[in-house]
């Protein structure tokens, strides 16, 4: 099943491996962004 | 989950730069819009943090 190759030449297993890394990168980016916004808000609360 | 299989039909060398560019352009646009349309981001970026969030109110003297 996961040996099926699509139009890009990647198998489903390879595709899912890339996707896992993309999701992980997005989560790390999101956590850093959330932390940066928290620090900025502590430094100077906005909309008050 | 079906989403992981997207890279069997979209080339990662095309899809990943588009995804990253969308994130970058979206983030930049939001911050640019806030900088252009509010006063407090400009004050914050100029370093006047203590006063950036304070709304100045001037009381008019009553006779």
Backbone of each chain as nested JSON, in Angstrom:
{
  "chains": [
    {"id": "A", "residues": [
      {"number": 1, "name": "UNK", "atoms": {"N": [0.834, -1.209, 0.0], "CA": [0.0, 0.0, 0.0], "C": [0.867, 1.258, 0.0]}},
      {"number": 2, "name": "UNK", "atoms": {"N": [1.847, 1.31, 0.926], "CA": [2.685, 2.498, 1.02], "C": [3.801, 2.483, -0.017]}},
      {"number": 3, "name": "UNK", "atoms": {"N": [3.853, 1.411, -0.847], "CA": [4.836, 1.365, -1.93], "C": [4.289, 2.028, -3.191]}},
      {"number": 4, "name": "UNK", "atoms": {"N": [3.016, 2.476, -3.115], "CA": [2.402, 3.124, -4.274], "C": [3.145, 4.416, -4.597]}},
      {"number": 5, "name": "UNK", "atoms": {"N": [3.476, 4.582, -5.868], "CA": [4.223, 5.771, -6.293], "C": [3.286, 6.703, -7.037]}},
      {"number": 6, "name": "UNK", "atoms": {"N": [3.311, 7.983, -6.667], "CA": [2.437, 8.97, -7.3], "C": [3.108, 9.655, -8.466]}},
      {"number": 7, "name": "UNK", "atoms": {"N": [2.446, 10.684, -9.016], "CA": [2.998, 11.427, -10.157], "C": [4.343, 12.091, -9.88]}},
      {"number": 8, "name": "UNK", "atoms": {"N": [4.637, 12.389, -8.621], "CA": [5.915, 13.045, -8.316], "C": [7.063, 12.044, -8.219]}},
      {"number": 9, "name": "UNK", "atoms": {"N": [6.739, 10.771, -8.24], "CA": [7.768, 9.755, -8.13], "C": [8.067, 9.356, -6.696]}},
      {"number": 10, "name": "UNK", "atoms": {"N": [7.357, 9.973, -5.745], "CA": [7.555, 9.612, -4.338], "C": [6.55, 8.542, -3.933]}},
      {"number": 11, "name": "UNK", "atoms": {"N": [6.991, 7.633, -3.074], "CA": [6.058, 6.643, -2.539], "C": [5.267, 7.293, -1.404]}},
      {"number": 12, "name": "UNK", "atoms": {"N": [4.183, 6.631, -0.999], "CA": [3.37, 7.183, 0.093], "C": [4.174, 7.279, 1.382]}},
      {"number": 13, "name": "UNK", "atoms": {"N": [5.068, 6.314, 1.613], "CA": [5.892, 6.337, 2.828], "C": [6.836, 7.538, 2.816]}},
      {"number": 14, "name": "UNK", "atoms": {"N": [7.441, 7.796, 1.633], "CA": [8.354, 8.947, 1.512], "C": [7.589, 10.254, 1.683]}},
      {"number": 15, "name": "UNK", "atoms": {"N": [6.395, 10.302, 1.066], "CA": [5.552, 11.496, 1.165], "C": [5.189, 11.779, 2.62]}},
      {"number": 16, "name": "UNK", "atoms": {"N": [4.82, 10.724, 3.34], "CA": [4.429, 10.92, 4.736], "C": [5.622, 11.31, 5.598]}},
      {"number": 17, "name": "UNK", "atoms": {"N": [6.816, 10.845, 5.231], "CA": [8.015, 11.232, 5.974], "C": [8.278, 12.738, 5.797]}},
      {"number": 18, "name": "UNK", "atoms": {"N": [8.194, 13.221, 4.555], "CA": [8.36, 14.662, 4.299], "C": [7.326, 15.446, 5.088]}},
      {"number": 19, "name": "UNK", "atoms": {"N": [6.08, 14.952, 5.068], "CA": [4.993, 15.67, 5.729], "C": [5.204, 15.755, 7.242]}},
      {"number": 20, "name": "UNK", "atoms": {"N": [5.741, 14.674, 7.826], "CA": [6.032, 14.688, 9.273], "C": [7.021, 15.803, 9.609]}},
      {"number": 21, "name": "UNK", "atoms": {"N": [8.061, 15.933, 8.761], "CA": [9.065, 16.979, 9.005], "C": [8.461, 18.374, 8.842]}},
      {"number": 22, "name": "UNK", "atoms": {"N": [7.579, 18.52, 7.839], "CA": [6.934, 19.817, 7.601], "C": [6.048, 20.195, 8.79]}},
      {"number": 23, "name": "UNK", "atoms": {"N": [5.31, 19.221, 9.297], "CA": [4.439, 19.459, 10.456], "C": [5.291, 19.829, 11.677]}},
      {"number": 24, "name": "UNK", "atoms": {"N": [6.399, 19.102, 11.865], "CA": [7.27, 19.372, 13.014], "C": [7.865, 20.776, 12.922]}},
      {"number": 25, "name": "UNK", "atoms": {"N": [8.291, 21.146, 11.702], "CA": [8.83, 22.494, 11.496], "C": [7.788, 23.561, 11.783]}},
      {"number": 26, "name": "UNK", "atoms": {"N": [6.557, 23.311, 11.345], "CA": [5.465, 24.254, 11.598], "C": [5.204, 24.393, 13.097]}},
      {"number": 27, "name": "UNK", "atoms": {"N": [5.248, 23.264, 13.811], "CA": [5.014, 23.306, 15.261], "C": [6.121, 24.087, 15.97]}},
      {"number": 28, "name": "UNK", "atoms": {"N": [7.377, 23.871, 15.567], "CA": [8.499, 24.589, 16.196], "C": [8.394, 26.078, 15.899]}},
      {"number": 29, "name": "UNK", "atoms": {"N": [8.1, 26.425, 14.619], "CA": [7.907, 27.824, 14.226], "C": [6.791, 28.453, 15.062]}},
      {"number": 30, "name": "UNK", "atoms": {"N": [5.685, 27.715, 15.202], "CA": [4.535, 28.218, 15.972], "C": [4.887, 28.459, 17.426]}},
      {"number": 31, "name": "UNK", "atoms": {"N": [5.647, 27.532, 18.006], "CA": [6.021, 27.69, 19.422], "C": [6.941, 28.899, 19.612]}},
      {"number": 32, "name": "UNK", "atoms": {"N": [7.911, 29.068, 18.684], "CA": [8.819, 30.226, 18.774], "C": [8.027, 31.52, 18.598]}},
      {"number": 33, "name": "UNK", "atoms": {"N": [7.084, 31.526, 17.644], "CA": [6.257, 32.722, 17.406], "C": [5.396, 33.038, 18.634]}},
      {"number": 34, "name": "UNK", "atoms": {"N": [4.809, 32.005, 19.234], "CA": [3.971, 32.214, 20.423], "C": [4.81, 32.787, 21.567]}},
      {"number": 35, "name": "UNK", "atoms": {"N": [6.02, 32.248, 21.737], "CA": [6.922, 32.734, 22.785], "C": [7.307, 34.192, 22.524]}},
      {"number": 36, "name": "UNK", "atoms": {"N": [7.618, 34.514, 21.245], "CA": [7.995, 35.885, 20.888], "C": [6.838, 36.854, 21.177]}},
      {"number": 37, "name": "UNK", "atoms": {"N": [5.609, 36.431, 20.843], "CA": [4.45, 37.299, 21.11], "C": [4.212, 37.458, 22.614]}},
      {"number": 38, "name": "UNK", "atoms": {"N": [4.427, 36.368, 23.347], "CA": [4.272, 36.443, 24.813], "C": [5.275, 37.423, 25.403]}},
      {"number": 39, "name": "UNK", "atoms": {"N": [6.544, 37.324, 24.977], "CA": [7.582, 38.226, 25.487], "C": [7.277, 39.681, 25.103]}},
      {"number": 40, "name": "UNK", "atoms": {"N": [6.825, 39.886, 23.853], "CA": [6.479, 41.249, 23.413], "C": [5.313, 41.787, 24.23]}},
      {"number": 41, "name": "UNK", "atoms": {"N": [4.353, 40.911, 24.538], "CA": [3.18, 41.343, 25.306], "C": [3.572, 41.678, 26.743]}},
      {"number": 42, "name": "UNK", "atoms": {"N": [4.498, 40.885, 27.319], "CA": [4.977, 41.173, 28.675], "C": [5.717, 42.518, 28.693]}},
      {"number": 43, "name": "UNK", "atoms": {"N": [6.523, 42.74, 27.618], "CA": [7.309, 43.971, 27.511], "C": [6.404, 45.188, 27.368]}},
      {"number": 44, "name": "UNK", "atoms": {"N": [5.377, 45.052, 26.531], "CA": [4.472, 46.164, 26.291], "C": [3.1, 45.644, 25.89]}},
      {"number": 45, "name": "UNK", "atoms": {"N": [2.193, 45.493, 26.864], "CA": [0.864, 44.963, 26.521], "C": [0.149, 45.873, 25.518]}},
      {"number": 46, "name": "UNK", "atoms": {"N": [-0.398, 45.279, 24.495], "CA": [-1.102, 46.075, 23.502], "C": [-2.611, 45.974, 23.727]}},
      {"number": 47, "name": "UNK", "atoms": {"N": [-3.331, 46.843, 23.055], "CA": [-4.789, 46.878, 23.139], "C": [-5.288, 47.022, 24.567]}},
      {"number": 48, "name": "UNK", "atoms": {"N": [-4.628, 47.922, 25.317], "CA": [-5.102, 48.172, 26.687], "C": [-5.397, 49.636, 26.851]}}
    ]},
    {"id": "B", "residues": [
      {"number": 1, "name": "UNK", "atoms": {"N": [-5.048, 9.588, 8.228], "CA": [-4.732, 10.935, 7.718], "C": [-4.351, 10.887, 6.244]}},
      {"number": 2, "name": "UNK", "atoms": {"N": [-5.054, 11.648, 5.437], "CA": [-4.778, 11.654, 3.996], "C": [-3.747, 12.705, 3.618]}},
      {"number": 3, "name": "UNK", "atoms": {"N": [-3.506, 13.684, 4.513], "CA": [-2.703, 14.864, 4.137], "C": [-1.258, 14.525, 3.845]}},
      {"number": 4, "name": "UNK", "atoms": {"N": [-0.727, 13.525, 4.515], "CA": [0.661, 13.143, 4.317], "C": [0.97, 12.656, 2.918]}},
      {"number": 5, "name": "UNK", "atoms": {"N": [-0.088, 12.26, 2.213], "CA": [0.119, 11.721, 0.855], "C": [0.177, 12.809, -0.196]}},
      {"number": 6, "name": "UNK", "atoms": {"N": [0.034, 14.088, 0.211], "CA": [0.004, 15.191, -0.771], "C": [1.264, 15.224, -1.622]}},
      {"number": 7, "name": "UNK", "atoms": {"N": [2.417, 14.823, -1.031], "CA": [3.697, 14.922, -1.751], "C": [3.872, 13.821, -2.782]}},
      {"number": 8, "name": "UNK", "atoms": {"N": [2.856, 12.935, -2.891], "CA": [2.884, 11.983, -4.01], "C": [2.33, 12.64, -5.282]}},
      {"number": 9, "name": "UNK", "atoms": {"N": [1.574, 13.742, -5.116], "CA": [1.012, 14.434, -6.292], "C": [1.548, 15.857, -6.478]}},
      {"number": 10, "name": "UNK", "atoms": {"N": [2.048, 16.477, -5.384], "CA": [2.658, 17.811, -5.489], "C": [4.147, 17.648, -5.231]}},
      {"number": 11, "name": "UNK", "atoms": {"N": [4.951, 18.134, -6.159], "CA": [6.403, 18.014, -5.983], "C": [6.83, 18.804, -4.752]}},
      {"number": 12, "name": "UNK", "atoms": {"N": [7.563, 18.185, -3.819], "CA": [8.015, 18.942, -2.642], "C": [8.851, 20.168, -3.012]}},
      {"number": 13, "name": "UNK", "atoms": {"N": [9.582, 20.092, -4.134], "CA": [10.413, 21.241, -4.541], "C": [9.562, 22.412, -5.011]}},
      {"number": 14, "name": "UNK", "atoms": {"N": [8.29, 22.172, -5.283], "CA": [7.359, 23.237, -5.652], "C": [6.48, 23.599, -4.45]}},
      {"number": 15, "name": "UNK", "atoms": {"N": [5.934, 22.593, -3.808], "CA": [4.947, 22.808, -2.736], "C": [5.533, 23.412, -1.476]}},
      {"number": 16, "name": "UNK", "atoms": {"N": [6.731, 22.977, -1.1], "CA": [7.3, 23.478, 0.164], "C": [7.686, 24.954, 0.064]}},
      {"number": 17, "name": "UNK", "atoms": {"N": [8.372, 25.403, -1.022], "CA": [8.614, 26.854, -1.139], "C": [7.33, 27.674, -1.176]}},
      {"number": 18, "name": "UNK", "atoms": {"N": [6.269, 27.161, -1.828], "CA": [4.995, 27.892, -1.854], "C": [4.431, 27.998, -0.435]}},
      {"number": 19, "name": "UNK", "atoms": {"N": [4.484, 26.899, 0.303], "CA": [3.985, 26.884, 1.683], "C": [4.769, 27.871, 2.549]}},
      {"number": 20, "name": "UNK", "atoms": {"N": [6.113, 27.803, 2.47], "CA": [6.933, 28.701, 3.292], "C": [6.735, 30.158, 2.889]}},
      {"number": 21, "name": "UNK", "atoms": {"N": [6.599, 30.412, 1.565], "CA": [6.37, 31.781, 1.099], "C": [5.025, 32.296, 1.592]}},
      {"number": 22, "name": "UNK", "atoms": {"N": [4.019, 31.43, 1.59], "CA": [2.689, 31.845, 2.069], "C": [2.75, 32.246, 3.542]}},
      {"number": 23, "name": "UNK", "atoms": {"N": [3.475, 31.458, 4.333], "CA": [3.626, 31.781, 5.765], "C": [4.348, 33.115, 5.93]}},
      {"number": 24, "name": "UNK", "atoms": {"N": [5.452, 33.295, 5.175], "CA": [6.258, 34.512, 5.299], "C": [5.467, 35.743, 4.854]}},
      {"number": 25, "name": "UNK", "atoms": {"N": [4.789, 35.642, 3.693], "CA": [4.037, 36.787, 3.175], "C": [2.855, 37.115, 4.097]}},
      {"number": 26, "name": "UNK", "atoms": {"N": [2.183, 36.081, 4.588], "CA": [1.06, 36.3, 5.509], "C": [1.501, 36.998, 6.779]}},
      {"number": 27, "name": "UNK", "atoms": {"N": [2.576, 36.499, 7.362], "CA": [3.099, 37.077, 8.599], "C": [3.541, 38.525, 8.377]}},
      {"number": 28, "name": "UNK", "atoms": {"N": [4.272, 38.75, 7.27], "CA": [4.745, 40.1, 6.967], "C": [3.573, 41.053, 6.759]}},
      {"number": 29, "name": "UNK", "atoms": {"N": [2.547, 40.59, 6.036], "CA": [1.388, 41.44, 5.745], "C": [0.663, 41.859, 7.016]}},
      {"number": 30, "name": "UNK", "atoms": {"N": [0.481, 40.912, 7.932], "CA": [-0.221, 41.23, 9.184], "C": [0.567, 42.274, 9.972]}},
      {"number": 31, "name": "UNK", "atoms": {"N": [1.883, 42.073, 10.083], "CA": [2.691, 43.018, 10.849], "C": [2.779, 44.384, 10.166]}},
      {"number": 32, "name": "UNK", "atoms": {"N": [2.853, 44.373, 8.814], "CA": [2.873, 45.649, 8.085], "C": [1.556, 46.394, 8.276]}},
      {"number": 33, "name": "UNK", "atoms": {"N": [0.445, 45.664, 8.166], "CA": [-0.869, 46.293, 8.334], "C": [-1.008, 46.885, 9.732]}},
      {"number": 34, "name": "UNK", "atoms": {"N": [-0.535, 46.151, 10.751], "CA": [-0.606, 46.671, 12.122], "C": [0.278, 47.904, 12.282]}},
      {"number": 35, "name": "UNK", "atoms": {"N": [1.474, 47.855, 11.682], "CA": [2.393, 48.996, 11.793], "C": [1.816, 50.243, 11.129]}},
      {"number": 36, "name": "UNK", "atoms": {"N": [1.163, 50.056, 9.972], "CA": [0.627, 51.205, 9.233], "C": [-0.675, 51.739, 9.82]}},
      {"number": 37, "name": "UNK", "atoms": {"N": [-1.424, 50.885, 10.488], "CA": [-2.773, 51.287, 10.906], "C": [-2.951, 51.53, 12.404]}},
      {"number": 38, "name": "UNK", "atoms": {"N": [-1.907, 51.289, 13.176], "CA": [-2.026, 51.557, 14.612], "C": [-0.869, 52.448, 15.041]}},
      {"number": 39, "name": "UNK", "atoms": {"N": [-0.989, 53.018, 16.209], "CA": [0.094, 53.857, 16.722], "C": [1.027, 53.065, 17.625]}},
      {"number": 40, "name": "UNK", "atoms": {"N": [0.462, 52.04, 18.271], "CA": [1.229, 51.373, 19.321], "C": [2.33, 50.461, 18.8]}},
      {"number": 41, "name": "UNK", "atoms": {"N": [2.248, 49.955, 17.561], "CA": [3.359, 49.139, 17.039], "C": [4.559, 50.035, 16.738]}},
      {"number": 42, "name": "UNK", "atoms": {"N": [4.266, 51.214, 16.137], "CA": [5.35, 52.164, 15.843], "C": [6.065, 52.577, 17.128]}},
      {"number": 43, "name": "UNK", "atoms": {"N": [5.26, 52.884, 18.163], "CA": [5.863, 53.28, 19.442], "C": [6.671, 52.137, 20.042]}},
      {"number": 44, "name": "UNK", "atoms": {"N": [6.102, 50.934, 19.925], "CA": [6.783, 49.745, 20.447], "C": [8.113, 49.527, 19.725]}},
      {"number": 45, "name": "UNK", "atoms": {"N": [8.096, 49.641, 18.387], "CA": [9.322, 49.413, 17.62], "C": [10.339, 50.518, 17.857]}},
      {"number": 46, "name": "UNK", "atoms": {"N": [9.854, 51.719, 18.23], "CA": [10.776, 52.812, 18.516], "C": [11.302, 52.765, 19.945]}},
      {"number": 47, "name": "UNK", "atoms": {"N": [10.836, 51.799, 20.718], "CA": [11.403, 51.577, 22.038], "C": [10.69, 52.242, 23.187]}},
      {"number": 48, "name": "UNK", "atoms": {"N": [9.606, 52.936, 22.908], "CA": [8.891, 53.579, 24.009], "C": [7.821, 52.634, 24.539]}},
      {"number": 49, "name": "UNK", "atoms": {"N": [8.298, 51.518, 25.083], "CA": [7.381, 50.472, 25.524], "C": [6.483, 50.918, 26.655]}},
      {"number": 50, "name": "UNK", "atoms": {"N": [7.067, 51.686, 27.565], "CA": [6.309, 52.056, 28.758], "C": [5.097, 52.909, 28.421]}},
      {"number": 51, "name": "UNK", "atoms": {"N": [5.219, 53.706, 27.374], "CA": [4.112, 54.589, 27.027], "C": [3.294, 54.072, 25.848]}},
      {"number": 52, "name": "UNK", "atoms": {"N": [3.759, 52.996, 25.212], "CA": [3.087, 52.522, 24.005], "C": [1.649, 52.114, 24.271]}},
      {"number": 53, "name": "UNK", "atoms": {"N": [1.43, 51.505, 25.444], "CA": [0.106, 50.974, 25.71], "C": [-0.775, 51.954, 26.475]}},
      {"number": 54, "name": "UNK", "atoms": {"N": [-0.202, 53.074, 26.869], "CA": [-0.955, 54.004, 27.695], "C": [-1.746, 54.962, 26.806]}},
      {"number": 55, "name": "UNK", "atoms": {"N": [-3.015, 55.056, 27.067], "CA": [-3.841, 56.004, 26.324], "C": [-3.815, 57.329, 27.081]}},
      {"number": 56, "name": "UNK", "atoms": {"N": [-3.338, 58.352, 26.391], "CA": [-3.25, 59.665, 27.02], "C": [-4.634, 60.327, 27.022]}},
      {"number": 57, "name": "UNK", "atoms": {"N": [-5.092, 60.671, 28.18], "CA": [-6.369, 61.383, 28.259], "C": [-6.125, 62.741, 28.9]}},
      {"number": 58, "name": "UNK", "atoms": {"N": [-6.632, 63.744, 28.258], "CA": [-6.479, 65.103, 28.778], "C": [-7.831, 65.573, 29.3]}},
      {"number": 59, "name": "UNK", "atoms": {"N": [-7.841, 65.915, 30.554], "CA": [-9.094, 66.399, 31.14], "C": [-9.232, 67.889, 30.864]}},
      {"number": 60, "name": "UNK", "atoms": {"N": [-10.371, 68.235, 30.339], "CA": [-10.605, 69.661, 30.116], "C": [-11.067, 70.296, 31.422]}},
      {"number": 61, "name": "UNK", "atoms": {"N": [-10.443, 71.398, 31.758], "CA": [-10.82, 72.031, 33.025], "C": [-12.259, 72.567, 32.987]}},
      {"number": 62, "name": "UNK", "atoms": {"N": [-12.952, 72.3, 34.05], "CA": [-14.342, 72.782, 34.117], "C": [-14.399, 74.007, 35.01]}},
      {"number": 63, "name": "UNK", "atoms": {"N": [-15.12, 74.966, 34.581], "CA": [-15.206, 76.232, 35.301], "C": [-16.083, 76.124, 36.546]}}
    ]}
  ]
}
